[in-house]
């Protein structure tokens, strides 16, 4: 397991919202996939504490940080909505030996909720950002602890 701190900003309608948290990145599988499942503080969300589930993908000369954001179970009135994500982040940086660095990209409103219990690689491969609502620029910094 690799532990990183995360900070950054998302922008929506000329409003800048801070993102902070820690990511426990776990190496899984024969394809050297790296996954995480944590919570963050997103100052554009209500409530601010949100869950995230995602992966890091080394794709050619780029490293992509892909994740879904969804409410924490304890913040929901209906447990039926506990594993449903509405937001998708796709940010990238030039590939280096470490995941630390500055990632830039977009965050999106998904056209329909996604069940986060499904296979993440499959979910990410099926998201068509052309049909998602793009909410704006995202900048995320990861720092290895």
Backbone torsions as a table, in degrees:
resi	resn	phi	psi	omega
1	UNK	NA	140.7	177.0
2	UNK	-119.3	130.5	-178.3
3	UNK	-105.7	130.8	179.3
4	UNK	-129.4	147.2	167.0
5	UNK	-96.2	152.7	-177.1
6	UNK	-129.3	136.0	167.9
7	UNK	-144.3	158.9	-179.9
8	UNK	169.6	-165.0	-177.6
9	UNK	-145.2	145.4	167.9
10	UNK	-117.6	149.8	-177.9
11	UNK	-120.7	136.8	177.2
12	UNK	-146.7	124.3	176.5
13	UNK	48.5	51.4	180.0
14	UNK	61.9	18.2	176.0
15	UNK	-110.8	132.8	-179.4
16	UNK	-102.6	123.5	179.5
17	UNK	-116.4	131.0	-177.5
18	UNK	-78.4	142.7	173.6
19	UNK	-121.2	129.5	175.2
20	UNK	-141.7	153.5	177.3
21	UNK	167.1	-173.2	175.9
22	UNK	-126.5	141.9	177.7
23	UNK	-119.4	122.8	172.2
24	UNK	-94.2	103.6	-175.5
25	UNK	-93.3	123.2	-175.0
26	UNK	-113.3	131.2	178.1
27	UNK	-83.5	121.9	-178.0
28	UNK	-135.4	142.4	167.6
29	UNK	89.7	166.2	-177.3
30	UNK	-76.9	-17.0	-179.7
31	UNK	-94.6	15.7	177.5
32	UNK	58.1	40.2	178.1
33	UNK	-75.7	147.7	-179.4
34	UNK	-121.7	122.1	-175.8
35	UNK	-123.5	159.2	174.3
36	UNK	-147.3	156.4	-177.0
37	UNK	-152.2	98.9	-172.6
38	UNK	-144.7	-171.9	172.2
39	UNK	-122.9	153.1	179.9
40	UNK	-133.8	169.9	170.7
41	UNK	-107.4	120.0	-179.6
42	UNK	-119.2	108.3	-174.0
43	UNK	-72.4	-6.0	173.8
44	UNK	-94.3	-6.9	-178.4
45	UNK	-98.1	159.9	174.5
46	UNK	-136.8	110.6	2.6
47	UNK	-73.6	162.3	-175.0
48	UNK	-68.8	-35.1	179.3
49	UNK	-79.3	122.2	-177.2
50	UNK	-129.4	156.0	174.3
51	UNK	-91.8	149.8	174.4
52	UNK	-133.6	147.5	176.6
53	UNK	-143.1	127.7	-175.9
54	UNK	-165.1	-166.5	-179.1
55	UNK	-148.8	160.7	173.2
56	UNK	-113.0	130.1	-175.0
57	UNK	-125.8	119.6	173.0
58	UNK	-83.1	113.0	-172.7
59	UNK	-123.9	92.5	-177.9
60	UNK	66.1	-123.8	-179.2
61	UNK	-86.2	0.8	-176.5
62	UNK	-118.1	151.8	168.7
63	UNK	-111.6	123.7	180.0
64	UNK	-105.7	136.5	173.4
65	UNK	-108.7	113.3	-176.7
66	UNK	-118.8	128.2	176.3
67	UNK	-153.8	156.5	175.7
68	UNK	-104.2	142.8	177.2
69	UNK	-117.5	137.0	-177.6
70	UNK	-153.9	161.3	-177.6
71	UNK	-67.3	146.3	172.3
72	UNK	-67.8	144.5	-177.7
73	UNK	-55.4	-40.2	-176.9
74	UNK	-69.4	-12.8	179.1
75	UNK	-95.6	2.6	-176.4
76	UNK	-103.4	144.1	174.5
77	UNK	-82.3	-30.5	-178.6
78	UNK	-113.4	116.1	179.3
79	UNK	-64.9	-15.8	179.0
80	UNK	-64.4	-24.6	-178.1
81	UNK	-96.2	7.9	-170.9
82	UNK	-64.1	-32.3	-174.9
83	UNK	-113.6	32.7	-177.4
84	UNK	-116.0	123.3	-179.6
85	UNK	-101.6	143.3	177.9
86	UNK	-116.8	-12.9	-174.4
87	UNK	-121.2	142.0	-179.5
88	UNK	-130.9	132.1	177.5
89	UNK	-114.5	135.7	176.8
90	UNK	-136.6	105.4	-179.2
91	UNK	-129.0	155.9	-177.1
92	UNK	-147.6	163.6	176.3
93	UNK	-147.9	164.5	173.7
94	UNK	-60.9	141.2	-176.9
95	UNK	-69.9	133.2	175.3
96	UNK	-135.1	-176.4	-179.9
97	UNK	-69.5	-21.4	-175.4
98	UNK	-126.1	158.2	178.2
99	UNK	-79.0	-11.0	178.8
100	UNK	-60.5	148.2	175.4
101	UNK	140.0	-175.3	-177.3
102	UNK	-99.8	121.1	178.4
103	UNK	-106.5	138.7	175.8
104	UNK	-130.1	150.7	179.1
105	UNK	171.6	-144.9	-174.6
106	UNK	-127.0	159.1	166.5
107	UNK	-120.6	146.8	-169.5
108	UNK	-131.6	148.6	168.3
109	UNK	-91.4	120.2	179.7
110	UNK	-69.9	144.1	-179.7
111	UNK	-65.5	-24.2	173.6
112	UNK	-148.6	158.4	-178.6
113	UNK	-66.9	153.1	-179.0
114	UNK	-118.2	134.1	177.1
115	UNK	-77.9	113.7	-174.4
116	UNK	-74.4	-3.9	176.9
117	UNK	-81.2	-11.6	179.2
118	UNK	-75.3	170.3	179.3
119	UNK	-64.1	121.3	-176.0
120	UNK	-62.4	-42.6	-179.9
121	UNK	-59.5	-40.7	179.1
122	UNK	-66.8	-45.0	178.7
123	UNK	-57.1	-50.2	-176.2
124	UNK	-65.7	-35.1	179.5
125	UNK	-70.1	-22.8	-177.9
126	UNK	-95.1	-9.6	179.4
127	UNK	-75.1	122.6	177.5
128	UNK	-103.5	102.9	-176.2
129	UNK	-66.5	-14.9	177.0
130	UNK	-68.4	-27.2	-179.9
131	UNK	-101.5	-3.4	176.3
132	UNK	-82.5	156.3	171.9
133	UNK	-84.4	116.1	178.9
134	UNK	-81.1	124.2	-177.8
135	UNK	-97.3	-14.1	174.2
136	UNK	139.7	-175.2	-176.6
137	UNK	-69.3	143.2	173.2
138	UNK	-130.4	135.6	174.2
139	UNK	-124.2	123.5	-179.3
140	UNK	-128.7	132.5	174.7
141	UNK	-109.2	130.9	173.4
142	UNK	-111.1	137.2	179.1
143	UNK	-128.6	125.1	178.8
144	UNK	-71.0	132.9	178.6
145	UNK	-93.6	NA	NA
